[in-house]
Amino acid sequence: MDPPVKSEDDKKKTKLQIFHKIAYNTLMNENEFETRYDHIKSDSEIYKLWEDAGYFNPDICIEKGVTAPDAESFSIILPPPNVTGELHMGHAAMLAIEDVMVRYHRMRGKRTLWVPGTDHAAIATQSKVEKMIVKEEKKNRHDLGREEFLKRVNAFAQESHDTIVKQVKRLGASLDWSRETYTLDETRSFAVRTAFKKMYDMGLIYRGNRVVNWDPKGQTTISDDEIVYEERSAKLYTFRYDKSFPISISTTRPETKFGDTAVAVHPDDPRYKDFIGKEYDVLFCGAPLHIKIIADDAVEKDFGTGALGVTPAHSSIDWEMAQRHDLPLLQVIDEYARMTIAGPINGKKTTEAREWIVEELKKDNLLEREEVVTQNISTAERTGAIVEPLPKLQWFIAVNKKFKDVKSGEEKTLKELMKESVTGGEIQILPDRFEKIYFNWIDNLRDWCISRQIWFGHQIPVWYKKSNPEEFFVGVEAPEGDNWIQDADTLDTWFSSGLWPFSVFNWPKETDDFKTYFPNSVLETGYDILFFWVARMILMTTCLTGEVPFRKVYLHGLVRDIKGQKMSKSKGNGIDPLEMANKYGADATRLSLIIGAAPGNDIKISEDRIRGYRNFSTKIWNIARFIRMNYAEGMEKTAINEKYKEYIDELEALKSETTKHIDDFEFHLAAEKIYHYVWHTLADKIIETEKEKMKDGADIEKAETYVLLEHLLLESMKLLHPFMPFVTEAVYQKFHPEKILMVEQW
């Protein structure tokens, strides 16, 4: 066998090799091989080398000849971290997996782009800054005023952004920083305004009075996906409105019953067939109500008495029922979760009103029973407040309305588009078991409330006439004249992040990047935001561009502690990925998050696990040092002897298996096989078998053995590079200081 030789293309890269060698030699002395791998020093120097070389940018890869101009493109967008703090282990797992794909496809010669960016995360960021101001200055945002408050928020967001970028780089992510974006920068803001205007003109965005999720503490609407359900004990009360009413109802919230306008029963329930259609005037705790008995399939016959008091103003389900049966809305709770009805409980908190109502029912012998039950309470994710369903005039996206599909020209709904993208095979969800969950979410999707009563974020591009607020203008830019005032509300953060797959390429302009890299090849993220973000990107992208946002969705699992518990600050069981990277190396931290992490499965992580992979970095370094220390001038010109065919065949088989695993998104299996090959085959078996020849063999045996071991090592480093980029680059350049491993051929 002949040793690896330089191709004609390699010969043409002499200038490039000189650049690489000069760049590398400013960092490391190629004639020295340190006794240990210093990850702190080496990691930062190597990342600077990569940045200086410019190879994170696919345009520079083409310009310098490491990628062909007509090469197939591979693109991926970074799920933008929120500018609310520092990265956690979930982010580290995301970065590790995405960097594996990016480095692999770059080494395959593809025109590879990984776009970085951050998310303004409106509610989360505003909430965090508000809490800081209250704590430090004993003021709220209204004390500061909108302009001053937004200055504070933007300063905080910028500081957080800078921290995040440093952390992302520390973990070795090979993102094209020249294309960095932010969901609230001017280019993305223009995209948001354009999207709003287009969807409004299509009839998909409307202003309406519907029941929404209201956060009484944050004083804003929130989406269904921003609700955290907490399991709590509650009391289920069974009672009648008054003695004249023939049906008993059950509820855990009797205070809402002042807003009842109907009682619903299942149409097939024999107990209530004779009552359907009848109407009653009742006196509930002194308040007059007009109640109609209706039949609806949504009623559960086996819950409570099988009869449901319908409160259209304080339940999304009841509101929908009211639309079907043309029932009036009667609001009895305000934005601060206080009662609005006349009488002794006016202005009281809902919990206080509940106690009073129960006592009144007992006095009148109307309370039939009370049971302790366990129920899921809806709480606001950011403030922890119990969510109040309230009727509000807000902006919505209509998910069930027919419109003309941009691509096919057919009349479709957004729900249909979202389903067809997956059922038609344009988007593949991995693992495929999540498809069922995705479809279930779509089936239960209601019109999306996109307006928020906060200051930070994209202000809704709607202007109202001062002289007639009922008249409004929707546009990308403000209307002329001073007789207009812009809507004070901002858009749900998921609206702007839903545009991320194409807004990063400066849509609505048809830029070269948009033409080259959109749709994205892969979207990689945690399965826990399949609905929050992934589904909304599919909704927004298919609607506005007529294309799917990405071809494949790869969902990774949650990172849990060694006991399998979700990591959180309150539990004190979190592990800081940056602390681990500084302690044991970014390579060890990354590998610990990949090996054993099958697609969609949670992974348990511990410091001991990370420490174990630091030992692997040390092993790699020691293998490389042993081989290089046995080098003598001229050895590299020796051919690989045929007697080593078994070793070469074994390596080639590993290459094929690794390539297939990565192509099949089985990164955990690819990493595991390379790990075992380097440690147990190359080190424990081959080197142990051949090392005596390096010491005591004839010159030709020493040369043949050296060439074999160097070849096996460096080819292994190529395979391992996407997973452990720092130590593999450092090792590779000890042998080839004129090259940069990250752009070597796979």
C-alpha positions in Angstrom: 0.0 0.0 0.0 1.2 3.5 -0.8 1.2 6.2 1.9 -1.3 9.0 1.5 -0.1 11.5 -1.1 -1.0 15.0 -1.9 -3.6 15.5 -4.7 -3.2 18.1 -7.4 -5.7 20.2 -5.5 -3.5 20.1 -2.4 -0.5 21.3 -4.5 -2.5 24.3 -5.6 -3.1 25.3 -2.0 0.6 26.1 -1.2 -0.2 29.7 -0.2 -3.1 28.5 1.9 -0.8 26.0 3.7 1.8 28.7 4.4 -1.0 30.8 5.9 -2.1 27.9 8.1 1.4 27.1 9.2 2.2 30.7 10.1 -1.1 31.0 11.9 -0.5 27.8 13.8 3.1 28.5 14.7 2.1 31.7 16.4 0.1 29.5 18.8 2.2 26.4 19.2 5.7 25.3 18.7 5.5 22.4 16.2 8.7 20.9 17.4 7.5 20.4 20.9 4.9 18.0 22.1 3.8 19.0 25.6 3.5 16.2 28.1 -0.1 17.0 28.8 -3.0 18.6 26.8 -3.7 22.0 28.4 -7.3 22.5 27.3 -7.6 26.0 28.9 -4.8 27.4 26.8 -5.2 25.3 23.7 -9.0 25.6 23.3 -8.9 29.4 23.2 -5.9 29.5 20.8 -7.5 26.9 18.5 -10.8 28.7 18.4 -9.0 31.9 17.5 -7.1 30.0 14.7 -10.5 28.9 13.3 -11.9 32.4 13.4 -8.8 33.9 11.9 -8.9 31.4 9.1 -12.5 32.4 8.4 -13.7 28.9 7.7 -16.9 29.3 9.7 -18.0 31.4 6.7 -18.9 29.3 3.7 -18.1 32.2 1.3 -14.5 32.2 2.6 -14.3 28.4 2.2 -15.2 28.8 -1.4 -12.8 31.8 -1.8 -9.9 29.8 -0.3 -10.6 26.7 -2.4 -11.6 24.3 0.4 -15.2 24.2 -0.9 -16.3 23.9 -4.5 -18.4 26.9 -5.7 -21.1 24.5 -7.0 -21.0 22.3 -3.9 -24.3 21.2 -2.4 -25.4 23.4 0.5 -26.1 22.4 4.1 -27.7 25.0 6.3 -28.9 25.0 9.9 -30.1 27.8 12.2 -29.1 28.0 15.8 -32.2 28.0 18.1 -31.6 31.4 19.5 -30.8 31.5 23.2 -32.9 34.0 25.2 -31.0 37.1 26.2 -32.0 36.5 29.8 -28.9 34.9 31.3 -26.3 32.3 30.7 -26.3 29.0 28.9 -27.3 25.8 30.7 -26.6 22.1 29.9 -29.6 22.0 27.6 -28.0 24.7 25.4 -24.6 22.8 25.6 -26.3 19.6 24.3 -27.9 21.5 21.5 -24.6 23.2 20.5 -22.7 19.9 20.7 -25.2 18.0 18.4 -25.5 20.8 15.9 -21.7 21.3 15.7 -21.4 17.6 14.9 -23.6 18.0 11.9 -22.0 21.3 10.8 -18.4 20.1 11.1 -19.2 16.8 9.4 -20.9 18.4 6.4 -18.2 21.0 6.1 -15.6 18.2 6.0 -17.8 16.4 3.4 -17.1 19.5 1.2 -20.6 21.0 1.4 -21.3 24.7 1.3 -22.1 24.7 5.1 -23.7 27.5 7.0 -24.7 27.6 10.6 -26.4 30.9 11.4 -26.1 32.3 15.0 -28.5 34.6 16.8 -30.2 35.4 20.0 -33.9 35.9 21.0 -35.2 39.0 22.8 -37.6 36.7 24.7 -39.9 39.6 25.4 -41.9 38.5 28.5 -38.9 36.7 30.1 -36.5 39.5 29.6 -38.9 42.3 30.7 -39.9 40.3 33.7 -36.3 39.8 34.7 -35.3 43.5 34.4 -38.5 44.6 36.2 -37.6 42.3 39.2 -34.1 43.8 39.3 -35.4 47.4 39.3 -37.9 46.6 42.0 -35.3 44.9 44.1 -32.5 47.5 43.6 -34.4 50.8 43.2 -37.9 50.0 44.7 -39.4 51.2 41.5 -41.5 49.7 38.7 -41.4 50.3 34.9 -44.2 52.8 35.1 -42.1 54.9 37.5 -39.3 55.0 34.9 -41.5 55.5 31.8 -41.5 53.5 28.6 -38.4 55.1 27.0 -36.1 54.8 30.1 -37.3 51.3 30.9 -36.6 50.1 27.4 -33.1 51.6 27.6 -32.5 49.5 30.7 -33.9 46.3 29.1 -31.8 46.8 26.0 -28.7 47.3 28.0 -29.4 44.1 30.0 -30.1 42.2 26.8 -26.8 43.4 25.2 -24.8 42.4 28.3 -26.5 39.0 28.3 -25.9 38.6 24.6 -22.2 39.2 25.0 -22.0 36.6 27.7 -23.8 34.1 25.6 -21.6 34.6 22.6 -18.4 34.0 24.7 -20.0 30.9 26.2 -21.0 29.5 22.8 -17.5 30.1 21.5 -16.0 28.4 24.6 -17.9 25.3 23.7 -16.4 25.2 20.2 -19.4 26.0 18.1 -18.3 26.7 14.5 -21.0 29.3 13.8 -20.6 31.9 11.0 -20.4 35.0 13.3 -20.4 37.3 10.3 -24.1 36.5 9.8 -25.2 36.8 13.4 -28.7 38.0 14.0 -31.1 39.1 16.7 -34.9 38.7 16.8 -35.3 42.4 17.6 -32.7 44.0 15.2 -33.9 46.3 12.5 -33.8 43.6 9.7 -35.8 41.2 11.7 -38.2 44.0 12.8 -38.9 44.8 9.1 -39.5 41.1 8.5 -42.0 41.0 11.4 -43.9 44.0 10.2 -44.0 42.6 6.7 -45.3 39.3 7.9 -48.0 40.9 10.0 -49.1 43.0 7.1 -49.2 40.1 4.7 -51.1 37.9 7.0 -53.6 40.6 7.8 -54.2 41.2 4.1 -54.7 37.4 3.7 -57.4 37.6 6.3 -55.3 35.4 8.7 -54.7 38.1 11.3 -57.7 39.8 12.9 -58.7 41.9 15.9 -61.4 40.3 18.0 -62.9 39.9 21.4 -62.2 36.3 22.6 -61.4 34.6 25.9 -57.6 34.6 26.4 -55.1 33.5 29.1 -54.6 36.5 31.3 -51.7 36.8 33.8 -53.1 39.0 36.7 -49.6 39.6 38.0 -47.8 40.3 34.7 -50.9 42.2 33.4 -50.7 40.6 30.0 -52.1 37.9 27.8 -50.0 34.7 27.5 -50.2 31.9 25.0 -51.3 28.3 25.9 -47.7 27.3 25.6 -46.6 29.8 28.3 -48.7 28.1 30.9 -47.2 25.8 33.5 -49.6 23.3 35.0 -49.1 22.6 38.7 -50.8 19.7 40.3 -52.6 20.9 43.4 -55.3 19.8 45.8 -58.6 21.5 45.3 -62.3 21.1 46.4 -64.9 20.1 44.0 -68.3 21.6 45.0 -71.6 20.1 43.9 -74.6 22.4 44.4 -77.7 24.0 42.8 -78.0 27.7 41.9 -81.2 28.0 44.0 -84.0 25.8 45.2 -86.1 26.3 42.1 -83.4 25.0 39.7 -83.8 21.3 38.9 -80.1 20.4 38.1 -77.0 20.2 40.3 -73.7 21.2 38.9 -70.1 20.6 40.0 -67.1 23.0 39.9 -63.9 23.9 41.7 -64.5 27.6 41.0 -67.9 28.6 42.3 -66.9 32.3 42.1 -67.2 32.1 38.3 -70.8 30.9 38.4 -72.0 34.5 38.6 -71.0 34.5 35.0 -73.0 31.4 34.0 -75.5 31.8 31.1 -76.3 28.1 30.5 -76.0 24.6 31.8 -74.7 22.1 29.3 -75.5 18.4 29.3 -74.5 15.6 26.9 -77.2 15.1 24.3 -77.3 11.3 25.0 -77.5 11.6 28.8 -81.0 10.2 29.7 -81.0 12.0 33.0 -81.4 15.4 31.4 -83.1 14.8 28.0 -86.4 16.4 29.2 -84.6 19.6 30.4 -82.8 20.4 27.1 -84.0 23.7 25.7 -85.7 25.0 28.8 -84.7 28.3 30.4 -84.7 29.4 34.0 -84.4 32.6 36.0 -82.5 31.9 39.2 -81.1 33.8 42.1 -77.5 32.6 42.8 -76.2 34.0 46.1 -78.4 37.0 45.6 -77.4 37.6 42.0 -80.1 37.1 39.2 -79.0 34.8 36.4 -80.8 33.6 33.3 -79.8 30.0 32.6 -80.6 28.0 29.4 -80.2 24.2 29.3 -78.2 23.2 26.2 -76.9 19.9 24.8 -73.3 19.7 23.7 -71.0 16.7 22.8 -68.1 18.4 24.7 -69.7 17.6 28.1 -68.3 14.6 29.9 -71.2 12.6 31.3 -69.1 11.0 34.0 -67.6 14.2 35.5 -69.4 15.5 38.5 -73.1 15.4 37.9 -72.7 15.3 34.1 -74.1 18.9 34.0 -71.7 21.8 33.3 -72.3 25.4 34.3 -71.3 27.3 31.2 -69.3 30.4 31.9 -68.4 31.9 28.5 -66.4 34.8 29.8 -64.1 32.8 32.1 -63.3 29.6 30.2 -61.9 29.1 26.7 -63.9 25.8 26.4 -67.1 27.5 27.5 -66.4 30.4 25.2 -66.3 28.1 22.2 -69.5 26.4 23.5 -71.1 29.8 23.7 -70.2 30.5 20.1 -71.9 27.3 19.0 -75.1 28.0 21.0 -75.2 31.8 20.7 -74.9 32.4 24.4 -74.1 35.9 25.9 -70.9 36.6 27.8 -71.1 37.9 31.4 -67.7 39.0 32.8 -67.6 38.9 36.6 -63.8 38.9 37.3 -61.4 41.7 36.4 -57.8 41.9 35.2 -56.6 41.8 38.8 -58.5 38.6 39.6 -61.0 40.5 41.7 -64.8 40.2 41.6 -66.8 42.8 39.7 -70.4 41.9 40.6 -72.4 44.2 42.9 -72.8 43.1 46.5 -70.7 42.1 49.5 -68.0 40.4 47.4 -67.4 43.2 45.0 -63.7 43.9 44.7 -62.7 40.8 46.6 -60.1 38.4 45.4 -61.5 35.3 43.7 -60.2 33.0 46.6 -62.0 35.2 49.2 -65.2 35.2 47.1 -65.1 31.4 46.9 -65.1 31.1 50.7 -68.1 33.5 51.0 -70.1 31.7 48.3 -69.6 28.3 49.9 -70.9 29.6 53.2 -73.9 31.2 51.5 -74.7 27.8 49.7 -74.4 26.0 53.1 -76.8 28.5 54.7 -79.4 27.9 52.0 -78.9 24.1 52.0 -77.8 24.2 48.4 -74.4 22.7 48.8 -74.8 18.9 48.3 -71.2 17.8 48.8 -67.6 18.9 48.6 -64.8 16.5 47.7 -61.0 17.0 47.7 -59.6 16.4 44.2 -56.3 16.8 42.5 -56.3 19.1 39.5 -53.9 20.9 37.2 -53.8 24.6 37.9 -52.8 26.9 35.1 -50.0 29.2 36.2 -48.1 31.8 34.2 -44.6 30.5 33.4 -42.8 33.8 34.1 -44.7 35.2 37.1 -46.2 32.1 38.8 -49.6 33.8 39.0 -52.8 31.7 38.5 -54.0 32.4 35.0 -57.5 33.9 34.6 -59.3 33.2 31.4 -60.8 36.6 30.5 -62.6 38.1 27.4 -60.2 40.7 25.8 -60.0 42.6 22.6 -56.8 41.3 21.1 -55.0 40.4 17.8 -55.2 36.8 16.7 -54.0 34.5 14.0 -56.9 32.4 12.5 -55.8 28.8 12.2 -59.0 27.4 10.8 -59.8 30.1 8.2 -59.3 29.2 4.5 -56.9 31.3 2.5 -55.1 30.9 -0.8 -52.0 28.9 -0.3 -48.9 30.7 -1.8 -47.4 27.5 -3.3 -50.4 25.6 -4.6 -52.9 28.3 -5.1 -55.5 26.1 -3.4 -57.8 27.2 -0.5 -56.4 25.8 2.7 -56.2 26.5 6.4 -53.0 27.0 8.4 -53.7 23.7 10.3 -54.0 21.9 7.0 -50.6 23.4 5.8 -49.0 22.3 9.0 -50.2 18.8 8.7 -49.5 18.4 5.0 -45.9 19.5 5.5 -45.3 16.3 7.5 -47.8 13.9 6.1 -46.6 14.7 2.6 -43.0 14.0 3.5 -41.6 17.5 3.0 -40.6 17.6 6.6 -39.4 14.5 8.5 -39.6 14.5 12.3 -37.0 12.5 14.1 -37.7 10.3 16.1 -40.9 9.7 14.2 -42.9 8.9 17.4 -43.2 12.7 17.9 -45.3 13.0 14.8 -48.3 11.7 16.7 -47.8 14.4 19.4 -47.3 17.1 16.7 -50.6 16.2 15.0 -52.5 16.0 18.3 -51.3 19.5 19.1 -52.5 20.8 15.7 -55.9 19.2 16.2 -56.3 21.0 19.5 -54.9 24.3 18.3 -57.1 27.4 18.8 -56.7 30.8 17.2 -53.4 32.2 18.4 -53.5 35.3 20.5 -50.4 37.3 19.3 -50.7 40.6 21.2 -49.0 41.2 24.6 -49.5 44.0 27.1 -45.8 44.6 27.7 -43.3 47.2 26.5 -40.3 45.2 25.3 -40.6 43.6 21.9 -42.0 44.2 18.4 -44.7 46.9 18.8 -47.7 45.8 16.8 -47.7 47.6 13.4 -51.2 49.0 13.7 -52.0 52.7 14.0 -55.3 54.1 15.3 -56.8 57.4 14.3 -56.8 59.8 17.3 -60.1 61.3 16.2 -61.7 57.9 15.8 -59.9 54.9 17.5 -62.3 52.5 15.7 -60.5 53.4 12.5 -57.0 51.8 12.2 -54.2 51.4 9.6 -52.1 48.2 9.3 -48.7 48.7 7.6 -45.0 48.0 7.4 -44.4 51.7 8.0 -46.4 54.3 10.0 -49.0 56.3 8.0 -48.4 59.9 7.1 -49.6 62.7 9.4 -49.8 63.1 13.1 -53.4 62.0 13.6 -52.3 58.4 14.3 -51.2 56.6 17.4 -49.5 53.2 17.3 -50.9 50.2 19.2 -49.2 50.1 22.5 -49.1 46.3 22.7 -46.2 44.2 21.4 -46.2 40.9 19.6 -45.9 37.5 21.1 -42.2 36.5 21.0 -43.1 33.3 19.2 -44.4 35.4 16.3 -40.9 36.8 15.5 -39.1 33.5 16.3 -41.6 31.8 14.0 -40.0 33.7 11.1 -36.5 32.7 12.2 -35.8 30.1 9.4 -36.1 32.7 6.7 -35.8 36.1 8.5 -32.2 35.2 9.2 -31.6 35.4 5.4 -33.0 39.0 5.4 -36.5 38.1 4.1 -38.6 39.7 2.5 -35.6 40.4 0.3 -34.6 37.6 -2.0 -30.9 37.6 -1.0 -28.3 35.2 -2.3 -28.3 33.5 1.1 -32.1 33.1 0.9 -31.8 31.5 -2.5 -28.8 29.3 -1.5 -29.6 28.2 2.1 -33.4 28.2 2.4 -35.2 26.0 3.2 -32.8 24.9 6.0 -31.5 21.3 5.8 -32.1 20.5 9.5 -33.7 22.0 12.5 -32.3 20.6 15.7 -33.8 21.4 19.1 -35.3 19.9 22.3 -38.5 17.9 22.1 -40.0 20.1 24.8 -40.4 23.0 22.3 -41.9 21.0 19.5 -45.1 23.0 19.9 -43.7 26.3 21.3 -41.4 26.9 18.3 -41.1 24.1 15.7 -44.8 24.0 14.9 -45.0 27.8 14.7 -42.1 28.0 12.4 -43.8 25.5 10.1 -47.1 27.6 10.4 -45.4 30.9 9.6 -43.0 29.7 6.9 -45.4 27.7 4.8 -47.9 30.5 5.0 -45.5 33.4 4.0 -43.0 31.7 1.7 -44.9 28.7 0.3 -41.9 26.5 1.4 -41.3 24.4 4.4 -38.8 26.0 6.8 -36.5 22.9 7.0 -36.3 19.3 5.6 -35.7 17.5 8.8 -36.5 18.1 12.5 -34.1 16.4 14.9 -35.4 16.4 18.5 -32.9 15.8 21.4 -34.0 14.9 24.9 -33.8 16.8 28.2 -30.5 16.9 30.1 -31.2 15.5 33.6 -29.2 15.0 36.7 -27.7 11.7 37.7 -31.0 10.8 39.5 -33.0 11.5 36.4 -34.5 14.8 37.8 -34.9 17.9 35.6 -32.1 20.4 36.4 -33.3 23.6 38.0 -31.9 26.4 40.2 -34.5 25.8 42.8 -33.4 22.2 43.2 -29.7 23.2 43.2 -28.9 20.2 40.9 -27.8 22.1 37.8 -24.4 21.7 36.3 -22.8 24.8 34.6 -21.4 23.7 31.2 -18.9 26.5 31.2 -17.5 25.5 34.6 -17.2 21.9 33.3 -15.5 23.2 30.1 -13.0 25.1 32.1 -12.4 22.2 34.5 -12.3 19.3 32.1 -12.3 20.8 28.6 -15.0 21.6 26.1 -14.4 18.3 24.3 -15.1 16.2 27.4 -18.3 18.2 28.1 -19.5 17.8 24.6 -18.8 14.1 24.3 -20.6 13.5 27.7 -23.7 15.0 26.2 -23.7 12.9 23.0 -22.7 9.4 23.9 -25.7 7.6 25.3 -28.1 10.3 24.0 -30.3 8.6 21.5 -32.7 10.9 19.5 -35.6 12.1 21.6 -34.3 10.4 24.8 -33.4 12.2 28.0 -29.8 11.9 29.2 -28.4 11.8 32.7 -25.3 13.9 33.3 -22.9 14.2 36.2 -19.5 15.7 36.8 -18.0 12.2 37.1 -19.3 11.4 33.6 -17.6 14.5 32.2 -14.4 13.8 34.1 -14.3 10.4 32.5 -14.3 11.9 29.0 -11.5 14.3 30.1 -9.5 11.1 30.6 -10.3 10.2 27.0 -8.8 13.5 25.8 -5.7 12.7 27.8 -5.6 9.3 26.2 -5.8 10.8 22.7 -3.0 13.2 23.6 -0.8 10.4 25.0 -1.3 8.2 21.9 -0.4 11.1 19.6 2.6 12.0 21.7 3.9 8.4 21.7 3.6 8.2 18.0 5.2 11.6 17.3 8.0 11.1 19.7 9.0 8.0 17.7 9.2 9.9 14.4 12.5 10.1 12.5 13.1 12.2 9.4 12.0 10.6 6.2 9.6 8.1 7.8 6.5 9.6 6.2 7.9 8.6 2.8 7.5 5.0 3.6 4.6 3.0 2.2 2.1 1.2 4.4 3.0 -2.5 4.3 0.5 -5.0 3.0 0.8 -7.0 6.2 -1.2 -4.2 7.9 -4.2 -4.7 5.6 -6.3 -6.0 8.5 -5.8 -2.8 10.4 -6.6 -0.7 7.4 -9.7 -2.6 6.6 -10.9 -2.3 10.2 -10.4 1.5 9.9 -12.2 1.7 6.6 -15.1 -0.3 8.1 -15.2 2.2 11.0 -15.3 5.1 8.5 -18.3 3.6 6.7 -20.2 2.8 9.9 -19.5 6.3 11.4 -20.6 8.0 8.2 -23.8 6.0 8.1 -24.6 6.7 11.7 -24.2 10.4 11.2 -26.2 10.4 8.0 -28.9 8.5 10.0 -28.8 11.1 12.8 -27.4 8.4 15.2 -24.7 10.7 16.6 -24.6 8.8 19.9 -23.7 5.5 18.1 -21.1 7.2 15.8 -19.4 8.8 18.8 -19.4 5.6 20.8 -17.8 3.6 18.0 -15.0 6.1 17.4 -14.4 6.3 21.2 -14.1 2.5 21.5 -11.9 2.3 18.4 -9.4 5.0 19.6 -9.2 3.7 23.1 -9.7 -0.1 22.8 -8.5 -0.8 19.3 -5.9 1.7 18.4 -4.4 2.2 21.9 -5.0 -1.1 23.6 -4.6 -3.5 20.7 -2.7 -2.0 17.7 -0.2 0.2 19.5 0.4 -2.5 22.2 1.0 -5.1 19.4 3.3 -2.9 17.3 5.2 -0.7 19.8 8.1 -3.1 20.2 8.9 -2.6 16.5 9.0 1.2 17.2 11.6 0.6 19.9 13.7 -2.4 18.8 12.9 -3.1 15.1 15.0 -2.4 12.1 14.8 1.1 10.5 12.4 -0.1 7.9 10.1 -1.7 10.5 10.2 1.5 12.6 9.3 3.6 9.5 6.5 1.2 8.5 5.1 1.1 12.0 5.3 4.9 12.3 3.5 5.4 9.0 0.8 2.9 9.9 0.2 4.4 13.4 0.2 8.0 12.1 -2.3 7.1 9.4 -4.6 5.3 11.8 -4.4 8.2 14.3 -5.0 11.0 11.9 -7.8 9.3 10.1 -9.4 8.7 13.6 -8.9 12.4 14.4 -10.9 13.2 11.3 -13.8 11.0 12.4 -13.6 12.3 16.0 -13.3 15.9 15.0 -17.0 16.8 14.9 -17.4 15.5 18.4 -14.2 16.7 20.0 -12.9 19.5 17.8 -10.2 21.0 20.0 -8.0 18.1 21.0 -8.3 16.6 17.5 -7.3 19.8 15.9 -4.3 20.2 18.3 -3.2 16.6 17.6 -3.6 16.9 13.8 -1.5 20.0 13.6 1.3 18.4 15.6 1.7 16.2 12.5 0.5 18.7 9.8 1.0 22.3 11.0 0.4 23.5 7.4 -3.3 22.2 7.5 -6.4 22.9 9.5 -8.3 19.8 10.4 -11.8 21.4 10.4 -11.6 21.7 6.6 -9.8 18.5 5.8 -11.7 16.0 3.7 -13.9 13.5 5.6 
